[in-house]
Amino acid sequence: MRAMRTWDIFCNVVDNYGDIGIAWRLARGLVRERGLCVRLWVDDLGAFQRIWPAIDAEAERQTCEGVTVCAWRVPFAATEPAQVVVEAFGCALPESYLNAMSEQSPPPVWINLEYLSAEAWVAEHHGLPSPHPRLPLTKYFFFPGYTPDTGGLLAEAGLAERRAAFVDSGSPAFWRGLGMETPQADELRVSLFAYENPALPDLLDAWAADPCPVTCLVPEGRVIPQLAAWLAVPALQAGEVHQRGALQLHILPFLDQDRYDLLLWACGLNFVRGEDSCARAQWAARPLVWQAYPQADEAHWDKLDALLAHYTAGLGSATADAVSGIWRNWNGMPAADGMAACWTAWRAHQAVIERHAEAWCGRLERAGRLSDTLVNFVETKLK
């Protein structure tokens, strides 16, 4: 019987919660679905605790969901490397750990897990080797993506079934837990998870002027001060509810990873940011608007257009324009129409966009699940 494979995943928390969110989903999925022995090294356990409250932010070593969670300290303590080493998003491995890897025979399979992108060049670079300039080690670049010639998207087994059961139930317990009734027939519930955004006031104005009720649920985060400014109040706290025109704003406490999934499933439209929430919103089979992580020289606009090209494929031109218009406006891209006109167009095509969001999940599955493609790739290198 083959011994259990050992994996080390290193995560340097850069963008608040996205990096650790992905690393944690991958780690617990490898344990739960593949029976692997996984250590997750994290340099900011406080951020980790926000998305997974069971984490002890002060512990040097702990076990959670079968994953051994280790504090990544400087200097790095002497550690025997695992058979597989995953460097999440290009974080630099500790030099002492790299040297220890080079002394292993055979050396570990070393993976640089990259950020998710729909850009065409991703498939060309997926799986390519990169020899270390000094040590007898080779790093492989592993790119998540939207086509079968990439690493696919991160999703746990049974996700679609759990989501369908939640939606079919009407989710009354979830809404009660937030102190709310289930949505009215003509009411649109929107989740808003965003970076600071100059387009936000115009969007809020459009919602306030909507002919039907719009309920916006906002977990505590970076966008709260902007909402307070729009409401002309000094500050906002979790639990507060504010009404302006057709818009009702609910400020939610910060949600852990699993409860955030439920929020995405329960809402009719989700504004999301970065990578982890964007991927989860796509798997939620609900319409979404993505805010790409802002980069110098507007490099994130290329990422946005690449995803839009995949996401709107097969839609009629008017519906595709409605989706693209609000995404581009939300990301500060040059646009002929303002946010009010973009919102009106989105509303006019809402029913078609909703059906498209459900069908999109089936298209995502064709690219494969990241944990499966990653394990399969690694096994070819371990043989």
NUDREN-776690 format. One record per residue (C-alpha): residue number from 1; residue in one letter; x, z negated, y negated. Coordinates in steps of 0.05 Angstrom, whole numbers, plus 32768, in hexadecimal, padded with zeros to 4 digits. Each point is the difference from the previous one (the first is absolute). Example, Ala and Ser with C-alpha at 12.3 -4.5 7.8 and 13.67 -1.06 7.14 Angstrom:
+-----+---+------+------+------+
:   k : r :   xx :   zz :   yy :
+-----+---+------+------+------+
:   1 : a : 80F6 : 7F64 : 805A :
:   2 : s : 801B : 800D : 7FBB :
+-----+---+------+------+------+
//
This chain:
+-----+---+------+------+------+
:   k : r :   xx :   zz :   yy :
+-----+---+------+------+------+
:   1 : m : 8000 : 8000 : 8000 :
:   2 : r : 801C : 8014 : 7FBC :
:   3 : a : 8010 : 7FC7 : 7FD1 :
:   4 : m : 7FD6 : 7FFA : 7FC1 :
:   5 : r : 801C : 8028 : 7FC7 :
:   6 : t : 8018 : 7FD9 : 7FC3 :
:   7 : w : 7FF3 : 8018 : 7FB9 :
:   8 : d : 8018 : 7FE7 : 7FBC :
:   9 : i : 7FD9 : 8017 : 7FC3 :
:  10 : f : 801F : 7FF2 : 7FBC :
:  11 : c : 7FD4 : 7FFF : 7FC2 :
:  12 : n : 8017 : 7FF7 : 7FB8 :
:  13 : v : 7FC1 : 7FF1 : 7FD7 :
:  14 : v : 8003 : 802F : 7FC4 :
:  15 : d : 7FBA : 8013 : 7FEA :
:  16 : n : 7FDC : 7FBE : 8007 :
:  17 : y : 7FDA : 8008 : 8041 :
:  18 : g : 8002 : 8049 : 8017 :
:  19 : d : 8044 : 7FFD : 8023 :
:  20 : i : 7FF3 : 7FBF : 8025 :
:  21 : g : 7FB9 : 8016 : 8010 :
:  22 : i : 8019 : 803D : 8025 :
:  23 : a : 8039 : 7FDC : 8022 :
:  24 : w : 7FD0 : 7FC9 : 8018 :
:  25 : r : 7FCD : 8030 : 801A :
:  26 : l : 8036 : 8025 : 8027 :
:  27 : a : 801F : 7FC0 : 801B :
:  28 : r : 7FC1 : 7FE1 : 801A :
:  29 : g : 7FE8 : 8042 : 801C :
:  30 : l : 8040 : 8009 : 8028 :
:  31 : v : 7FF7 : 7FBB : 801D :
:  32 : r : 7FB5 : 8004 : 800D :
:  33 : e : 7FFB : 8047 : 801A :
:  34 : r : 8045 : 800D : 801D :
:  35 : g : 8015 : 7FBB : 8018 :
:  36 : l : 8042 : 8005 : 7FDA :
:  37 : c : 802B : 7FC6 : 7FE9 :
:  38 : v : 8002 : 8007 : 7FB4 :
:  39 : r : 8025 : 7FD9 : 7FC9 :
:  40 : l : 7FE9 : 800E : 7FB9 :
:  41 : w : 8035 : 7FEF : 7FCB :
:  42 : v : 7FE1 : 7FF6 : 7FBB :
:  43 : d : 8023 : 7FEF : 7FBF :
:  44 : d : 7FC1 : 7FE7 : 7FDC :
:  45 : l : 7FD5 : 7FD4 : 802C :
:  46 : g : 7FD6 : 7FEB : 7FC4 :
:  47 : a : 7FE6 : 8047 : 7FF7 :
:  48 : f : 7FF5 : 8005 : 804B :
:  49 : q : 7FD6 : 7FC0 : 7FFE :
:  50 : r : 7FD1 : 801F : 7FCD :
:  51 : i : 7FEB : 8037 : 8030 :
:  52 : w : 8004 : 7FD3 : 803E :
:  53 : p : 7FF2 : 7FB7 : 7FEF :
:  54 : a : 8017 : 7FE6 : 8044 :
:  55 : i : 8048 : 800E : 7FEB :
:  56 : d : 8029 : 7FC3 : 7FEC :
:  57 : a : 8027 : 8017 : 7FC3 :
:  58 : e : 8036 : 7FCB : 800B :
:  59 : a : 800E : 800A : 804A :
:  60 : e : 8041 : 801F : 8015 :
:  61 : r : 7FE1 : 8017 : 8041 :
:  62 : q : 7FB8 : 8000 : 8019 :
:  63 : t : 7FD3 : 8024 : 8031 :
:  64 : c : 7FC0 : 8021 : 7FE7 :
:  65 : e : 7FD3 : 802F : 8028 :
:  66 : g : 8038 : 8004 : 8034 :
:  67 : v : 8033 : 8018 : 7FCC :
:  68 : t : 803E : 7FD7 : 7FF2 :
:  69 : v : 8003 : 7FFD : 7FB4 :
:  70 : c : 8045 : 7FF1 : 7FE4 :
:  71 : a : 8014 : 7FF1 : 7FB8 :
:  72 : w : 8032 : 8035 : 7FE9 :
:  73 : r : 8034 : 7FD6 : 7FDB :
:  74 : v : 8041 : 800F : 7FDC :
:  75 : p : 8032 : 7FF6 : 801E :
:  76 : f : 7FE2 : 8019 : 8041 :
:  77 : a : 800B : 7FD3 : 803C :
:  78 : a : 8024 : 801D : 803D :
:  79 : t : 7FCA : 8020 : 802B :
:  80 : e : 8002 : 802A : 803F :
:  81 : p : 7FDF : 8043 : 7FEF :
:  82 : a : 7FC2 : 8018 : 8025 :
:  83 : q : 7FFF : 8040 : 8028 :
:  84 : v : 7FD8 : 8022 : 7FC9 :
:  85 : v : 800C : 7FF3 : 7FB6 :
:  86 : v : 7FCD : 8018 : 7FCD :
:  87 : e : 8016 : 8002 : 7FB7 :
:  88 : a : 7FBE : 8002 : 7FDB :
:  89 : f : 8001 : 802F : 7FC4 :
:  90 : g : 804B : 8005 : 7FF8 :
:  91 : c : 800E : 7FB6 : 7FF7 :
:  92 : a : 804B : 7FF5 : 800A :
:  93 : l : 8010 : 7FDA : 8040 :
:  94 : p : 802F : 7FC3 : 7FF9 :
:  95 : e : 8048 : 8016 : 8008 :
:  96 : s : 800D : 7FCC : 8035 :
:  97 : y : 7FC4 : 8018 : 8028 :
:  98 : l : 8018 : 8048 : 7FFB :
:  99 : n : 8044 : 7FEC : 801B :
: 100 : a : 7FDF : 7FDB : 8039 :
: 101 : m : 7FD7 : 803F : 8010 :
: 102 : s : 8040 : 8029 : 8005 :
: 103 : e : 801B : 7FD0 : 8034 :
: 104 : q : 7FC5 : 8009 : 802E :
: 105 : s : 8006 : 802E : 803C :
: 106 : p : 7FD6 : 8029 : 7FFE :
: 107 : p : 7FF3 : 7FF8 : 7FB5 :
: 108 : p : 7FB9 : 7FF2 : 7FE9 :
: 109 : v : 7FD1 : 8039 : 7FEF :
: 110 : w : 8000 : 7FFC : 7FB4 :
: 111 : i : 7FC2 : 8018 : 7FDB :
: 112 : n : 7FF6 : 8009 : 7FB6 :
: 113 : l : 7FB4 : 7FFC : 7FF9 :
: 114 : e : 7FEF : 8028 : 7FC2 :
: 115 : y : 7FC3 : 7FFF : 7FD2 :
: 116 : l : 7FC2 : 8027 : 8011 :
: 117 : s : 7FFC : 8044 : 7FDE :
: 118 : a : 7FD8 : 8040 : 8008 :
: 119 : e : 8037 : 802B : 7FE2 :
: 120 : a : 8015 : 803C : 8029 :
: 121 : w : 804A : 7FEC : 8004 :
: 122 : v : 7FEF : 7FC1 : 8027 :
: 123 : a : 7FF8 : 8026 : 8042 :
: 124 : e : 8043 : 8023 : 7FF6 :
: 125 : h : 8025 : 7FBE : 7FF9 :
: 126 : h : 7FD9 : 7FD7 : 8033 :
: 127 : g : 802C : 7FE7 : 8039 :
: 128 : l : 8042 : 8019 : 7FE2 :
: 129 : p : 803F : 7FD8 : 8011 :
: 130 : s : 8030 : 7FE4 : 7FCC :
: 131 : p : 8043 : 7FE7 : 801C :
: 132 : h : 801C : 7FC3 : 7FDD :
: 133 : p : 803E : 8013 : 7FD7 :
: 134 : r : 802A : 7FC7 : 801D :
: 135 : l : 7FE0 : 7FE1 : 803D :
: 136 : p : 7FEE : 8021 : 8043 :
: 137 : l : 7FB6 : 7FFE : 7FF0 :
: 138 : t : 7FCA : 8034 : 7FF3 :
: 139 : k : 7FC3 : 7FF4 : 7FD6 :
: 140 : y : 7FC1 : 802A : 800C :
: 141 : f : 7FCF : 800F : 7FC7 :
: 142 : f : 7FB9 : 7FF5 : 8016 :
: 143 : f : 7FCA : 801B : 7FD2 :
: 144 : p : 7FB6 : 7FEE : 8005 :
: 145 : g : 7FD4 : 803B : 7FEE :
: 146 : y : 7FC1 : 8028 : 8007 :
: 147 : t : 8014 : 8035 : 8033 :
: 148 : p : 8014 : 7FFC : 804A :
: 149 : d : 8049 : 8011 : 7FEF :
: 150 : t : 8007 : 7FBE : 7FDA :
: 151 : g : 7FFA : 7FB8 : 8016 :
: 152 : g : 7FB6 : 7FFC : 7FF2 :
: 153 : l : 7FDC : 7FC6 : 7FDF :
: 154 : l : 8001 : 7FB6 : 800F :
: 155 : a : 7FC0 : 7FE9 : 8021 :
: 156 : e : 7FF2 : 7FCD : 8037 :
: 157 : a : 7FDB : 8011 : 8040 :
: 158 : g : 7FB5 : 7FF7 : 7FFB :
: 159 : l : 7FFE : 8003 : 7FB4 :
: 160 : a : 7FC9 : 8035 : 7FFD :
: 161 : e : 7FD4 : 7FD9 : 8030 :
: 162 : r : 8008 : 7FBF : 7FDA :
: 163 : r : 7FF0 : 8023 : 7FBE :
: 164 : a : 7FC3 : 8022 : 801D :
: 165 : a : 7FE5 : 7FBE : 801C :
: 166 : f : 800A : 7FDF : 7FBC :
: 167 : v : 7FDD : 8038 : 7FDA :
: 168 : d : 7FC7 : 8005 : 8032 :
: 169 : s : 7FF2 : 7FB5 : 7FF7 :
: 170 : g : 7FF4 : 8009 : 7FB6 :
: 171 : s : 8036 : 7FCB : 7FF5 :
: 172 : p : 7FD1 : 7FCA : 7FE6 :
: 173 : a : 8030 : 7FC7 : 8014 :
: 174 : f : 8038 : 8021 : 7FD9 :
: 175 : w : 7FD7 : 8005 : 7FC1 :
: 176 : r : 7FE6 : 7FB8 : 8008 :
: 177 : g : 8049 : 7FEA : 8005 :
: 178 : l : 800B : 801F : 7FBB :
: 179 : g : 7FC1 : 7FDF : 7FE5 :
: 180 : m : 7FDB : 8042 : 7FFB :
: 181 : e : 7FC2 : 8021 : 801D :
: 182 : t : 8005 : 8042 : 8026 :
: 183 : p : 8000 : 803D : 7FD3 :
: 184 : q : 7FBF : 801C : 7FE4 :
: 185 : a : 7FEB : 8047 : 8014 :
: 186 : d : 8017 : 8021 : 7FBF :
: 187 : e : 803D : 7FD2 : 7FF5 :
: 188 : l : 8048 : 8018 : 8006 :
: 189 : r : 8033 : 7FCB : 8013 :
: 190 : v : 8047 : 8010 : 7FED :
: 191 : s : 8040 : 7FDB : 8010 :
: 192 : l : 8038 : 8003 : 7FCC :
: 193 : f : 8048 : 7FF2 : 8014 :
: 194 : a : 802E : 801E : 7FCC :
: 195 : y : 803E : 7FFE : 7FD6 :
: 196 : e : 7FF8 : 7FFD : 7FB5 :
: 197 : n : 7FDF : 8041 : 7FEB :
: 198 : p : 7FF1 : 801E : 7FBC :
: 199 : a : 7FC4 : 8025 : 801E :
: 200 : l : 7FDD : 7FBF : 8014 :
: 201 : p : 7FD8 : 7FF2 : 7FC0 :
: 202 : d : 7FE2 : 8046 : 8002 :
: 203 : l : 7FEE : 7FF7 : 8049 :
: 204 : l : 7FDF : 7FBE : 7FF2 :
: 205 : d : 7FD9 : 801F : 7FC7 :
: 206 : a : 7FE8 : 8038 : 802F :
: 207 : w : 7FE9 : 7FCC : 8033 :
: 208 : a : 7FDC : 7FD8 : 7FCA :
: 209 : a : 7FDB : 803F : 7FEA :
: 210 : d : 7FEE : 8016 : 8047 :
: 211 : p : 7FB5 : 800A : 800D :
: 212 : c : 8005 : 7FD6 : 8040 :
: 213 : p : 801E : 7FBB : 800B :
: 214 : v : 804B : 7FFE : 800D :
: 215 : t : 801E : 7FC0 : 801B :
: 216 : c : 804C : 7FFC : 7FFC :
: 217 : l : 8025 : 7FCE : 802B :
: 218 : v : 8047 : 7FF0 : 7FE8 :
: 219 : p : 802F : 7FD5 : 8028 :
: 220 : e : 802F : 7FD7 : 7FD4 :
: 221 : g : 803D : 802A : 7FED :
: 222 : r : 8024 : 8027 : 7FCB :
: 223 : v : 7FC3 : 8021 : 7FE2 :
: 224 : i : 7FDC : 7FC0 : 7FEE :
: 225 : p : 801C : 7FFA : 7FB9 :
: 226 : q : 7FE7 : 8046 : 7FF0 :
: 227 : l : 7FBB : 7FEE : 8018 :
: 228 : a : 8001 : 7FC2 : 7FD4 :
: 229 : a : 8013 : 802A : 7FC4 :
: 230 : w : 7FC8 : 8031 : 800D :
: 231 : l : 7FCE : 7FC7 : 8006 :
: 232 : a : 801E : 7FDF : 7FC1 :
: 233 : v : 800B : 7FBE : 8025 :
: 234 : p : 8042 : 7FD9 : 7FFF :
: 235 : a : 8009 : 7FFF : 804C :
: 236 : l : 7FDC : 800B : 8042 :
: 237 : q : 7FFE : 7FD4 : 803D :
: 238 : a : 7FEA : 800A : 8048 :
: 239 : g : 7FB5 : 7FF4 : 8007 :
: 240 : e : 7FEE : 801A : 7FBB :
: 241 : v : 7FC9 : 8035 : 7FF8 :
: 242 : h : 7FF8 : 802A : 7FC1 :
: 243 : q : 7FCA : 8033 : 7FEF :
: 244 : r : 8004 : 803A : 7FD0 :
: 245 : g : 7FCB : 8036 : 8003 :
: 246 : a : 7FF9 : 8019 : 8047 :
: 247 : l : 8043 : 7FE1 : 8014 :
: 248 : q : 8007 : 7FBC : 8020 :
: 249 : l : 8048 : 7FE7 : 800A :
: 250 : h : 8010 : 7FCD : 8036 :
: 251 : i : 8045 : 7FE0 : 7FFF :
: 252 : l : 8014 : 7FEF : 8047 :
: 253 : p : 8038 : 7FD3 : 8019 :
: 254 : f : 803C : 8024 : 801C :
: 255 : l : 7FEC : 8018 : 8046 :
: 256 : d : 802B : 7FFC : 803E :
: 257 : q : 800E : 8040 : 8026 :
: 258 : d : 7FC5 : 7FFD : 8030 :
: 259 : r : 7FCC : 7FEC : 7FCC :
: 260 : y : 8018 : 8038 : 7FD3 :
: 261 : d : 7FF1 : 8031 : 8038 :
: 262 : l : 7FB9 : 7FE5 : 8002 :
: 263 : l : 7FFA : 800A : 7FB5 :
: 264 : l : 8015 : 8049 : 8008 :
: 265 : w : 7FCE : 800A : 8038 :
: 266 : a : 7FC7 : 7FDF : 7FDA :
: 267 : c : 8008 : 8025 : 7FBE :
: 268 : g : 7FE7 : 8046 : 7FF1 :
: 269 : l : 803E : 8014 : 7FD8 :
: 270 : n : 8046 : 7FE2 : 8000 :
: 271 : f : 8034 : 8004 : 7FCA :
: 272 : v : 8043 : 7FF2 : 8022 :
: 273 : r : 8049 : 8001 : 7FEE :
: 274 : g : 8044 : 800B : 8021 :
: 275 : e : 8004 : 800E : 804A :
: 276 : d : 7FE2 : 7FC9 : 802B :
: 277 : s : 7FBD : 7FFC : 7FDD :
: 278 : c : 7FFD : 804C : 7FFA :
: 279 : a : 8009 : 8009 : 804B :
: 280 : r : 7FCD : 7FC9 : 8010 :
: 281 : a : 7FCE : 801F : 7FD0 :
: 282 : q : 8007 : 8043 : 8024 :
: 283 : w : 7FF4 : 7FDE : 8043 :
: 284 : a : 7FC3 : 7FDD : 7FE1 :
: 285 : a : 7FDB : 8043 : 7FFF :
: 286 : r : 7FE9 : 7FF3 : 7FB9 :
: 287 : p : 800D : 8029 : 7FC1 :
: 288 : l : 803F : 7FE9 : 7FDD :
: 289 : v : 8028 : 800B : 7FC1 :
: 290 : w : 804B : 7FF6 : 8007 :
: 291 : q : 8030 : 7FE7 : 7FCB :
: 292 : a : 8046 : 8014 : 8014 :
: 293 : y : 8039 : 7FD1 : 7FF2 :
: 294 : p : 801A : 8017 : 7FBB :
: 295 : q : 8045 : 8020 : 8003 :
: 296 : a : 8031 : 801B : 7FCD :
: 297 : d : 7FF4 : 8047 : 7FE8 :
: 298 : e : 7FBA : 7FFE : 801E :
: 299 : a : 801D : 800D : 8046 :
: 300 : h : 7FC2 : 7FDD : 801C :
: 301 : w : 7FD5 : 8039 : 7FE8 :
: 302 : d : 801E : 802D : 8035 :
: 303 : k : 7FED : 7FCC : 8035 :
: 304 : l : 7FBA : 7FFD : 7FE4 :
: 305 : d : 7FF6 : 804C : 8000 :
: 306 : a : 801B : 8005 : 8047 :
: 307 : l : 7FCE : 7FCD : 801A :
: 308 : l : 7FC8 : 8020 : 7FD8 :
: 309 : a : 8010 : 8043 : 8020 :
: 310 : h : 7FF8 : 7FE2 : 8045 :
: 311 : y : 7FC5 : 7FD4 : 7FEE :
: 312 : t : 7FD6 : 8035 : 7FDE :
: 313 : a : 800D : 8038 : 8032 :
: 314 : g : 7FBE : 801C : 8018 :
: 315 : l : 7FD7 : 7FE6 : 7FC5 :
: 316 : g : 7FDB : 802F : 7FD3 :
: 317 : s : 8024 : 800F : 7FBF :
: 318 : a : 7FD1 : 7FD7 : 7FD5 :
: 319 : t : 8004 : 7FC3 : 802D :
: 320 : a : 804B : 8006 : 8006 :
: 321 : d : 8005 : 8004 : 7FB4 :
: 322 : a : 7FD5 : 7FC1 : 7FFB :
: 323 : v : 802F : 7FDA : 802E :
: 324 : s : 8040 : 801C : 7FE1 :
: 325 : g : 7FE7 : 7FF5 : 7FB9 :
: 326 : i : 7FF5 : 7FB5 : 8006 :
: 327 : w : 8041 : 7FF6 : 8029 :
: 328 : r : 8029 : 8026 : 7FCD :
: 329 : n : 7FE0 : 7FDE : 7FC4 :
: 330 : w : 800B : 7FBC : 8020 :
: 331 : n : 804A : 8010 : 8009 :
: 332 : g : 800B : 8018 : 7FB9 :
: 333 : m : 8009 : 8049 : 8011 :
: 334 : p : 7FEE : 8036 : 7FCE :
: 335 : a : 7FB5 : 800E : 8007 :
: 336 : a : 7FCD : 802A : 7FDB :
: 337 : d : 7FCA : 7FCB : 8007 :
: 338 : g : 8000 : 7FB7 : 7FEE :
: 339 : m : 7FED : 7FC8 : 8030 :
: 340 : a : 7FB7 : 8000 : 7FEB :
: 341 : a : 7FF8 : 804A : 8014 :
: 342 : c : 8029 : 7FF4 : 8040 :
: 343 : w : 7FD2 : 7FC7 : 8014 :
: 344 : t : 7FC2 : 802A : 7FF3 :
: 345 : a : 801C : 8037 : 802C :
: 346 : w : 8012 : 7FCF : 8037 :
: 347 : r : 7FB9 : 7FE3 : 7FFE :
: 348 : a : 7FE3 : 8046 : 8005 :
: 349 : h : 8026 : 800D : 8041 :
: 350 : q : 7FFE : 7FBA : 801B :
: 351 : a : 7FD8 : 800F : 803F :
: 352 : v : 802F : 8038 : 8015 :
: 353 : i : 803D : 7FD5 : 7FF0 :
: 354 : e : 7FE4 : 7FC8 : 802C :
: 355 : r : 7FF7 : 802F : 803C :
: 356 : h : 8046 : 801B : 7FF5 :
: 357 : a : 801E : 7FBA : 8001 :
: 358 : e : 7FE1 : 7FF3 : 8044 :
: 359 : a : 801A : 8041 : 801C :
: 360 : w : 8045 : 7FF4 : 7FE3 :
: 361 : c : 800E : 7FC8 : 8032 :
: 362 : g : 7FFB : 8031 : 8039 :
: 363 : r : 8033 : 802D : 7FDE :
: 364 : l : 802F : 7FC4 : 7FF7 :
: 365 : e : 7FFF : 7FF3 : 804A :
: 366 : r : 801D : 8044 : 800F :
: 367 : a : 8042 : 7FEC : 7FDF :
: 368 : g : 8007 : 7FC6 : 8031 :
: 369 : r : 8007 : 7FB5 : 7FF8 :
: 370 : l : 8042 : 7FE9 : 7FE1 :
: 371 : s : 800C : 7FC8 : 8033 :
: 372 : d : 7FF8 : 8031 : 803A :
: 373 : t : 802B : 8037 : 7FE3 :
: 374 : l : 8036 : 7FCE : 7FEC :
: 375 : v : 8003 : 7FDF : 8045 :
: 376 : n : 8002 : 8044 : 8022 :
: 377 : f : 8038 : 8017 : 7FD2 :
: 378 : v : 8028 : 7FC1 : 800D :
: 379 : e : 7FF8 : 8005 : 804B :
: 380 : t : 8020 : 8045 : 8000 :
: 381 : k : 803D : 7FE2 : 7FDE :
: 382 : l : 8004 : 7FC4 : 802F :
: 383 : k : 8001 : 8028 : 8040 :
+-----+---+------+------+------+
//
